[in-house]
Amino acid sequence: MNKKKRNVRKKHKKAVEKTKAKRRALYEKKKTV
């Protein structure tokens, strides 16, 4: 069970990083405009 939980968290971390990057890109766009 613990192993599974750890795996999910790793995947989730990657997803969070992706969303963060998207948000950052949007923020930079707003800044330039």
C-alpha positions in Angstrom: 0.0 0.0 0.0 2.7 2.4 0.9 4.6 1.8 -2.3 1.4 2.6 -4.3 0.8 5.8 -2.4 4.4 6.9 -3.0 4.0 6.2 -6.7 0.8 8.2 -7.0 2.4 11.1 -5.2 5.3 11.1 -7.6 2.9 11.2 -10.6 0.9 14.0 -8.9 4.1 16.0 -8.4 4.8 15.8 -12.1 1.3 17.0 -12.9 1.5 19.8 -10.5 4.8 21.0 -12.1 3.1 20.9 -15.5 0.2 23.0 -14.3 2.6 25.4 -12.6 4.5 25.9 -15.8 1.3 26.6 -17.7 0.2 29.1 -15.1 3.7 30.8 -15.2 3.4 31.1 -19.0 0.0 32.8 -18.7 1.4 35.1 -16.0 4.3 36.1 -18.2 2.0 36.7 -21.2 -0.2 39.1 -19.0 3.0 40.9 -17.9 4.2 41.6 -21.4 0.8 42.8 -22.6 
